[in-house]
């Protein structure tokens, strides 16, 4: 019986330690991503219906809400449109879905509000889905288009669509997806489910271990090393290269096949079709293009690649097939030349300003090209939505900072009445500033690094902090070990949660008190 109690004590101690570490990882944003997508037999995956969740990155914090049809759109009583409504279906990927911006800033919704404020009875159904390529967007329309009764279809094409149109699987898990032949017929029918995501994708600890335990061989087929590159690059960047690799020809042919199928379906539905290219950050900002080449293209020189090539490829296919197409590069470059940022610095998506500028381009260009029939006209003139909107309100961290500042200052003054009361708020403020700088600045710094490097950097940082704590504890480590050993050998497993928590907090406080330099790092953990 005693042996069982000892084993229980050891097990509980380990589980508590792992649980605390996991909670800390999730608290600082290093936990698993929320589950947005689910398997679909025709499309490979789709957004889950009736989602309501928040997710964030170093530069954004957004709320994703889906309706009963899994669309990032308003609730619908039925897929059919109301009488007298001119309906546009927007097909696209994460740009169209709104991966990094809330709906109030998303170009799809900005454009819809603008049209409706002009008195046009127009609505946009947002069918965008993250990680989709052109073929999946077309497959969605083939499957669901008739139910939503579109009068027009706008497909928003991005550079990485081209490669993925040539692949029947997606990324390391080899998730199956639809593909089209060059003649416009769909090659594969019902798709197979690859099952739930791997165990290491479901926890913060697992994500830290992922580079060491995940099988990288499956992902390697999506990488290659072009001439002049110092390391392998993702095949989705192949459309940018001046000398296309051999495999790209099939991808371009299948991209064309998907658009052939799209044009045919729109003709069947009696819906007008327009293709809109979304240029990448590198295509608009020359300074960013240099960074992009170093981060993503293995240091390729300017003559070896061009950010304009994917856009030109889509425009060339559209011209060949007789599909009207819009090219926003000149407009976006003009706005960006004035100093306005249209893309995030770390993430590659359009920021809120970029979405508004993009909506402005679409509004004016679609009217110029006579996109709407004569029955859908503006009955009033309204000012264009501003291309830049100052974010109102005070960030959450500022409220937290102010509250802690007041509370800790009062606590300091009442606890140490002999100390200079005027200096107390300054000391507390400086201390909190150091903690918040570490927490917020460190998160942004990690976000600026490529994922594979940010994980390694974070692991090294944690190991350095733990090593420093052990060093500062010195001989106290032996005392802590003796206490743990004593309670463990006596089989007091029911006391282990209390012992582990007390010893952990006590050890950290001892280290914080012994070193003003490391104290902000320790209190950041709290």
Secondary structure as UniProt FT lines:
FT   HELIX           2..27
FT   TURN            28..29
FT   STRAND          37..40
FT   TURN            41..43
FT   STRAND          44..47
FT   TURN            49..50
FT   STRAND          52..56
FT   STRAND          61..65
FT   TURN            68..69
FT   TURN            83..84
FT   STRAND          86..91
FT   HELIX           94..97
FT   TURN            103..105
FT   HELIX           107..117
FT   TURN            118..119
FT   STRAND          122..126
FT   TURN            130..131
FT   HELIX           134..148
FT   STRAND          152..157
FT   TURN            159..160
FT   HELIX           161..164
FT   TURN            165..166
FT   STRAND          169..170
FT   TURN            171..174
FT   STRAND          175..176
FT   TURN            182..183
FT   HELIX           199..201
FT   HELIX           204..213
FT   HELIX           217..220
FT   TURN            221..222
FT   STRAND          223..224
FT   TURN            227..228
FT   STRAND          233..234
FT   HELIX           235..240
FT   TURN            246..247
FT   HELIX           248..269
FT   STRAND          272..277
FT   HELIX           281..284
FT   HELIX           286..296
FT   TURN            298..299
FT   HELIX           302..304
FT   TURN            307..308
FT   HELIX           309..321
FT   STRAND          324..327
FT   HELIX           329..337
FT   TURN            338..339
FT   HELIX           352..368
FT   TURN            369..370
FT   TURN            374..375
FT   HELIX           396..415
FT   TURN            417..418
FT   HELIX           421..436
FT   HELIX           437..441
FT   HELIX           442..448
FT   HELIX           451..473
FT   TURN            474..475
FT   HELIX           476..489
FT   TURN            490..491
FT   HELIX           493..495
FT   HELIX           496..514
FT   HELIX           516..525
//
